């Protein structure tokens, strides 16, 4: 029976920089995961706010159509010269409904603008997360190049890109 020979590299113990770079890569990976999740959640929130804004604008349009239909009804009553108590009731009813739809449309318009503004803010925030995510990915790759080349410039550049990426992602919390 042949014995299994296991080779162990003692080079890992002799490379303290490699251990530090490994920890750096792990920290960059954790930061990347956090920023990626924040980016995805923010993009989703932006889509939901945009959908709410679209729904509100559609509601606004339907309210304005109802308002204009009432105007048309008033015009028809006046053009055909309807007189009497029934015509007066109808015109009073139209006026009351027009007032209601006018007030509703103003409120709905504000809701639509608010939802649209929220969607825009989400997209600005998500862009910052996306840039931070990209820089963290670059940082992770550059830092990992140390293990191939054993050149300390790669983790140094990676650390710089990582710090920049985290800083930009943090600005997404402020926007």
Secondary structure, 3 states (H helix, E strand, C coil): CCCCCCCCCCCCCCCHHHHHHHHHHHHHHHHHHHHHHHHHHHHHHHHHHHHHHHHHHHHHHHHHHHHHHHHHHHHHHHHCCCCCHHHHHHHHHHHHHHHHHHHHHHHHHHHHHHHHHHHHHHHHHHHHHHHHHHHHHHHHHHHHCHHHHCCHHHHHHHHHHHHHHHHHHHHHHHC
